[in-house]
Structure formats: structure tokens, C-alpha cells
Amino acid sequence: MLMMTNEQIKQAADFFTKEINRLSGQQSIRLMEVCGTHTVAIFKAGIRQLLPQNVELVSGPGCPVCVTPNEYLDTAIAYSKNPEIIITTFGDMLKVPGSSSTLAAEKAAGADIRILYSPLESLDIAKKNPNKKVIFLAVGFETTAPLAAATILMAKEAGITNFYVLSAHKLVPPALRALLGTENRHVDGLLLPGHVSAMIGLKPYEFLVDQFNTPAVVAGFEPLDILQSIYLLVRQIHAGVAKLENQYSRIVPDAGNEVACQTLYKVYEDADTAWRGIGHLAGSGLALREEYRAFDAQSNIPVVIEKTKEHAGCQCGQVLQGNLLPTACPLFGKTCSPEHPVGSCMVSVEGTCAAWYKYGSGRWQG
């Protein structure tokens, strides 16, 4: 919240907390925070401790690293073993386990893998290494995909021909459609990701209300933002209505960022893609359009990957669907920890398992 004194914040938090308790009554309410950043913020602010026991928060598939399947990791690892290739990536991809290795292990073994903060840095690396092929690991949701698209446009304009992307971009709304469409789903309301929504606006979420009659609120990331958003959801549930509300209107315009979306869809088009734990979803990913296919790594650089396999006992897929708390996984806190992750949910700072391990009291009960 902007321009509020500490006393005003306390008063607002007290109001929202009391109203959540009053409106929820004895009704069992299960809310999903879709975004991994929300999961961490909820833990750090102690929001679960403010809620009545009958209001439960579960995490969804809102961590891009977590939902990236092993096949993608295996492909990236296979590329990294080629001495003619430089891999560029965000740092949270390094420790994600593939079928039998990680990018961190390959880097330690001598692979040229470089951590960056923006895909634009890949272009400088490509210019300085004209005899190498530079592959950027394009992982992320609608938040980061426009910048990857802009990087490709700049590469084309500059005539850089040794830059490629290995795309694993994913779209949030199709994943929510798949989750709500499952027979065993039990989600009474959704906290929608603020940063994704800043790009796509509100319209892509309208199906949540129109088709699934599910209350939904676009939520900011400050503790009071989240608490207010939970209150808005509980208020809808109490009234027996389903609406799409925008709590984060100071950042999220209803129409989203039209310039960013235009840039994104100039380069990319919707495509089917695989999500860890959820499966192949139609139109849930992004693929390069034909006119930009020269920048697609898999279309231009042959690679042989090992037979992809999942890690025995890992329950990341169930955690990402909100079907299982991390503490219910038999590996959690034992063979799987942030130092030695077995599954992707324990790697990223936005990962549900990593958040439960760092902040959740359940960690000490295992």
C-alpha cells in the first residue's frame, strides 16, 4: 500500500483479519496463491498465522523454474556439453536437476555456462565470441517473455547470427484452466500473480469467473496487499458470488502492457508445451514464429539427449497442482533440501518446497 503510516497499516491489517474471521465463519475455504513470489511473501509476513484454521492457503504452478520439465533441462545440459556452445541463463536454473545431471555440475566440469541478469547480455557475449553459438535458456512466464522477444528483435536488427534461444516460456491462464478443469480440484478462490497481470491485464482471466465460477483477485506483493486480497476472496465466497477483482490496480492496468504484448507476439506465437506435473497443455507455451525461427536452438543446432526420467519419490508435480503440501512428500527435508535438491520445487527462491523448508514450521516436524 502506498502513502500509509505504520498505524494506518496496522489498522487496515486488523480490519482485514477480523473480517476474514467473521465472513469465513465455520466454512472450510481453500485459496490458491498462484505465484511463487506470493508464497514467499505469505511466509515472510506470517500471514498464515493471522488466518483462521478453516481458511487454507495452497500454492500453485506459479514458479517458472519449477514447472519446467526434465526434458528441457536434459536438452540444455546436452547443449552445454558441446564445446562450440556457450549457455547463458538466469542463476536459478543452475541447480535444477535434470534426469542425471545439473547445469551447475556441467559448469564445474568445464562447460561454458554464464549467469546473467538480462537476456540482452547474451548479445554482447555473442558479439565477443563469433566462433561460438550462444544459447539463452528462455524460461519464464508472460513477465519475462517480452524481454526475450525484444532481445531477438535486436539480434536480428544487428545481424547477430550466432545467438539462439531454447524456449520454455509458459502462459499462466491455460495452466489455471487445466487445474480448475480437473475432477479432483478443490480451490475456492485464486490469488492471481501481480507481475504477470501487469503484462496481460485482466481479460485473459475472465474465464475463471465465466466458466468455472471461481472468485479471483489480482494481488500485489506487500503483506497488506495479500491480506486485503484474501479478504476480497473471502467476501466473495461469503456472498456466494464469483468476480474478477484487481487489488493491485496501482500497478496493473485493466488492459495490461499493450506495448510489451505487441512485442511478445511479434516474435512468438502460442504453442502446446509440457508442464512439470500437469502435462502437455494446448496453447500454454510460446514458440518462435516462422520469420524468427533462425534464432530457435532446437530448429538449428542438432542435439542428442538422454532418455528423460523423473526422480523416484519426488512429488513436485502434486505440489505444483496444490494437491499436496511439501511436508507430505517423503523426501522433504531428508534427501531433498535446498543444498541437495531432488526436485525443482526445492531449487528456486520462488519454489514452494524451498519456501516451506526455509520458513515453514512443518520442516521441523519431518
N, C-alpha and C positions, 0 to 999 in steps of 0.2 A: 504494500500500500504506500502511496506517495503522500508526503507532507503531513504525517501524523506524529504526534508526540508519543512518548512511551506510555503515558497514561491513557491516551486515546486508543492505542493498540491494545492495551490490557483490557480496557472496557469493551472493545469490539470482540476480542477473543472470548471474554466471559459471556457476552451475549450469544455468540455463535455456539459456544459449548452448551450453555443452558438450553438453547433452542433445539439443538441436536438431540439432547437428552429428552426434552419434552415431546418433540414431534415423533421421535422413533418409538417411544413408549416401550412396549414389550415385543415389538415386531423385530424379527430377525432380518437384518439388512446387510447385503453383501455388495460392496462397491469395489470396482477395479480402477486403480490408477494405471493408466496405460503406459505412462512414461517412466523410464528408469530414473530420470532426474527427480521426478516426484517421489519415487520410492526412497531415495536417499534423503531428500528434504523432510519427508514424513518421519523418518527415523531420527534425524539430527534434531528436529524440533520437538520430539516426544509427543507427536500428535496422537498416536495410538493410545497413549496413556490418558489422554483427555476425553476419549470417546467411551460411551457405554459399551459394555461387553457384547451387546446384541448388534452393534454396528461394526462389521468386519471389513478390513481393507486387504485386498489381494492385488498382486502385481500382474501386469500383462506383458505383451510382447513388444515393449517399447524401448528395448536396448538393441541398437543395430548390430553390435558385435555379437550379442547373444543369439540373435535369430539367424545369423549367417551359418549355413550348413557346412558340414565337414568337407563335402566335395569341393566347395570353393577354397577352403583352407588347403586342401591337398593340391589343388591346382596352383595356388600361389607358391606353396612350398616347392613344387616341382619346377616352376619357373625360376625360383631363387637358386636352384642348383646349377643353372646354366650360366657359365662364366661370361657369356655375352650379354647378360641381362642384369640391370640394376632395378631392384624393387624399392619403390617409395611408398610409405604407409604412415598412417597415424599410429602413435605408440601403443594404443590399447589392443592392436591386432597381434602384437609380437608373441604374447604368451598363450593365445588361444590354441588349444590342442587340435591338431588335425588327426588323421587316423593313426599316425605313428610318429609324428614329429611336431615341432612348432617353428615358427619363423625365428624365434629367439635362439633355438638350438641351431638352426641353419646359419644364422648370423655368427654365432660363436664358432661354427665350423668353417667360417670364411666367406660365406655368401655376402654379396654386396647389397645389404638391406639398409635403407636410410629412413630415419624417422623425420617427419616434417609436420608443420602446423597448418599448412595450406597446400592444396594440390598445385597451386601456381608455382611453388618451389620446384616442382618436378621439371618445369620448362627450363629453368636455369641449369639443372643437372643434365638435362638432355643436350642443351647447347654446349656444355663443357665436356660432354662425353659423346661426340658424334659417332664413334665406332661401337657404341653400346646401345641396346634397346632399353628404354626406361619404361617400366610398367607401374602405374599408380593403382593401388588397391582401393577402388572406389566403393567404399562401404558406407551406408548411411541412409537416412530417410529423406523426406522432402526438404528437410532443413539444410543438408549439405549438398544435395544433388545439384542445385542450380550453380554452385561454385565449380563443381566438376564440369558441368556443361560449359560454363564461361571459360574454363581452362582449355577445353577442347577447341572452342572458337578462337581463342588466342593462339593456340598451336597452329591451327590451320592458316590463320592470317599471317603468322610469322614464318610459315613454311617449314615448321619443325616436323620432320618425318620419322623420327625415332622415339616419339612419345606415344604411349598406349595406355589404355585403362582396362583393368579387369573389373567389370562392373558387378556389384552386388547390391545396387540401390533398390530400396523397397518402399512401398507405399502403405501408409498406415490404414486408411479406410477399408481396403479389401481384407486386411487381416482381421479387423473388427467384425466385418460381415461374416467371415468364416467362423470366428469364435461364437458369435451370437446365433449362428445357424446350426450349431451342434446340438444334438438331442440332450446332452447332459449338462448344458450350460446353466449356470446359476449366478447371474450377475444382475443386480437390481438397478445399477447406475454406473456411469462411466465418468471418470475424471480424464478429460482429453488433454493431450500434450500442447502446452502453450507455444513452444517454438515451431513445431510442425504447423500448427494452426496459423501462426503469423505468416506463413508462406501460402497455405492453401485456402485460408479463410474458413467460413462456416458451411458453405453449401455442400461440400463433399461428405459432411456428417449427417445430412438431413435424413438419410435412410434409417439411421439409428432410431429415430422417432417414428417416421412414417411406416417403416416395415417391421420394426422389432418392438415398438412401443417402449423403448428404453430411455429413461432420463439421461441426459448428457450435459456436462458443463466443461467448457474450455477453461482451464485453470492456470493461474500464474504459479510462481515457484517460491514466493515468500511464505513463511508459515501461516500468516493471516490469510493470504490468497487461498491456500489449500483448505484451511479451516472454513472459510466462507464458502468455498466450492462444495465441500461436504455438506454444509448447512443447506445450500441450494438444492442439492440432490435429495437430501432427506425431506426437505419441504415439498418437493415434487411428489415423492413417494407417499408421504402422508396425505397429500391432496388427491392422490390417485390419478395423476396426470403425468405425461411424458413430454418434455420440452427440450429444446437445444438452447442453452444459455451461454453467454460469453462473459465470464467473470473477469477475464484478462483483457478487457476492451481497451485499456490504456496502451497495450502493445499490439493486440490482434484486431485488425480491421475486418469487418464482415467479409469483404471481398478478397482478403489476403494481400499478398505482394504480387501484383499483376506483372510487373517487370520481371521479377525472378521466375515466375511460372512461364512467361513467354520465352525466356532464355532457356529454361529447362526443356520445354517441349519443341524448341527449335532443333535441339540436338538429340533428344531422347524421345522414345515412344513407349507406351505401356506394353508390357510383355508378361508372360507367365513366368513364375520363378518359384524356387523352393525356399521354404522357411523351416528352420530347425523346430521340430516338434509339432509343426502344424501341417506340413506337407506342401505339395505344389498347389499354388493358388493362381487362378486365371487373372491376368491383368494386375498383378500385385507387385510387379517389378518394373524396371526400366531397361530398355535395350537401345543401343545407338541406331539412329535412323540410317538408311542406306547411304546417304551422302556423307556420313561421318564414320562409316564402317572401317575406314582405313586406320582409325585410332583404336579399334577393338582388338585387344590382345589375342583372344582365342580365335578370331577370324583370320589372323595374320601370322601368328607365331605358333608353330606346332608344339605340342607338349603331350607327354605320356604321364598319366598319374596312376598311383597305386589304387588297388581296389579299396573303395571307401568303406569304412566300418565305424560303427558307433562304439562308445566306451561302455563296457558292461556295468550295469547298475546305475549309470548316470540318469537322473530324472529331469534334466534341463527342459525337455520338451513339455513335461507336465507342469513344471513351474511356470513356463512361459505362457501357458494357457490358463493360468490361475487355478488349476485343478489340485495343486499340491504346494504346501509351504516348504521352503527349502529344508527346514529342520526335519521334515518327514523323509527326506532322501537318506538312505543308509550310508551314503558316502560323505554326507555333510559334516565338516569339522573333523573328519577322521582321515580318510585317504584323499579327501578333496578340501583344499584350503587355498587362499589367495597365493601363497608361496608355491603350492604344488596343485594347480587346478586340474581337475579331471574334465570338467565341463565348462562351456563358455560362460555360463551364468556366474561363475566364480572369478572371472578374469576382469571384466570391465568395471570401472568405478561405478557405472550405472547398473551393473548386474544385480539381479535380485538376491542371488546367493551370497555375493560379496557384501551386499548391504546387510543382510541378516547376520553374516559372520562377524562383521565389524561392529554393528550396533545392536543386534537383536539379542534379547536375554535368552532366547531358545538355544543359542550357541553353547551356553554353559550347561545345558541340560542333556546334551548328547552323550 
